[in-house]
Amino acid sequence: MKDGHDYLITCAQRGDMHGVCTHTPHSSQCERNHALWLAALKGEKEIVQHLLDHGADPQDQCCLALSHAAGGGHIDIVRILLPLSNMTAPTGNAVAMAAFGGKVACLNELLLWVEPSFDATEALMTAQRALHIFQTPQHQECVDILIAKQQSSILSQVVSCAVPPIHVRKI
């Protein structure tokens, strides 16, 4: 007989909400987390919400759930996971996956949440590789968005490092 883990993961992959509900109470934290990122990858919004409501951790395994949802273009799931996610390195991965997938809406949503000084270099290189492979307008738009983000990031770093003005007292 299969254990709860096999059933929970299989049900999450298939989008079987009834099966997920049945096997969630018997699953471990690790199993719920694994099912969460699989459901996010598949775009199963109701299953994602159910797993979150039952203790799945969206920060587990470097925010794989957020990255997979972004890469799959599942904007509703991205919006559920963003407020729950650590907005440092895992977001860089999510940004890169959205860019590689040519998922403009997800990319724009993610960039609303990053720090002004966010370094988009890795995501930009990923987007450029994807553009070279797929050559779609969506991939070109992702490249353009990330170039603009990179330029604004550099500008914010320059402004924050600027020397304060010298005040000269008149005699």
N, C-alpha and C positions, 0 to 999 in steps of 0.2 A: 504494500500500500504506500502511496506517495505521502510525504509529510506535508504539513501546512505550507511550508516554503514553496515547494514545487507548485502547489495549487494556487497560492497567492500570486506568484510570479506569472504563471501561465494565464490566470484570469486577467491580470493587469495587461499582459501583452495582447490578449484577445479583445480587450474592451468589455469584459464580462463583469458588469457592475454587481450583479447578484452574487457571483462567485467571490469577488473581492470582499463584499460585505460579510459573506459567510466565513471566510478564512482570515480576515483581519484580526479578530479577537484572539486567535490561536497563533499569531505570528510574532516573531521577535522584532526588535527595533531595526536590526540590520535588514530583515526581510521586507519590512514596510518601506524602508529607505530605498531599497532596490526596486520595489514595485513602483514607488513614486517616480523615479527617473524614467522607468520604462513607460509608465502612463503619460508622463510629460512628452516623451519622444513621440508617442503615438497620437498625441493631441486629445487625450481622454480627460476632459476638464472635470467631469463629475467624479471620476475615480481619483484624480489628483486632489480635489477638495476633500473627498472622503478620507484619503490617506493622511492628509494634513490634519484633519479633524481628529484622527486617531493616532497622532503622535509621530508620524513620519517627519524626519528632519530634512528640510530643504538645503541645509548647509552641509549635509553629509557628502563625502567623496568629492570635495571641491565644487559643490553646487552643480553636480551633473544634471539635476532636474532642470534647472534654469538654462543651462547650456543646451540641453537637448530640445527643450521647448523653443528656444530662440532659433536654433538651427533648423527646426521643423516648421518655423513660421507660425507657431501657435501663440498668437498675441494675447489671447485671453488667459492662457496659462502663464505666460511671461508676466502679465499684470498681477496675477495672484501671487507668484513667487518672488517678484522683485522686493516688495516690502519686507519679506522674511529672509532675504539673502544678504550675505556679507558682500559689501560692495568694493572689495579690493581685487585681488588676483582672479578669483572665480569669475567676476564680471568680465575681465579681459578675455577669458575663455569663451564666455557667452557671446561677447561682442564679436569675437573671431568666428564663432560658429554661425551666427546670424549673417555675417558678411560672406562667409563661404557659401552659405545657402542662398544668397541673394535675397534675403528676407528684410526688405527695407523697413517695413513697419516695426518689426522687432528690433532692428538696429537702432532706429530713432528712439524707440521707447527706452532701450538700455542706456543710450547716451544721455538721456534726461537725468539718469540717476548717478552718473559717475562724477567724480571730482573734476573741477575745471582743469586741473593739471594732469588728468588721465593721459597716459602715454598710449596712443593708438597705433604705435609702430607695428607691433606684432599683428594686430587685427588688419591693418592696412596691407601688410605683406600677404596675409591670407586672402584678403579680398582681391588683390592683384593676381595672385595665382589662380583663384576661381574665375576671374574675368578672362584670363588667358585660356583656361580650359573650356568654359561654358559660353563665353562671348555673348551674354544677354544684356539687355538694357538695365535689368535689375542689378546685375553685378557691377555695371559701370556706375550706377547711382550709388551703390555701397562704397565703391572706391572714392567717388567724389565727396560723399558725406564724411568719410574717414580722413581724407586730405584736409577738408575744412576743419575737422575736429583737431587734427594734429597741429594745424597752423594756429588755432585759437589756444591750444594747450601751450605751445611755445610762447605765444604772446603773453599768456597769464604768468608764465614763469619769468619772463623778462620784466614785466611790470612789478612782480613781487620782489625782484632783486634790484630794482631801480634805487639809486642813491637819493635819499630825501633832499629836498631843496635846502640850500644854505640861506639862513636869514641874516641879512646884513643890517646892522643898526645904523641909522643915519646920525651923523654928528652935527 
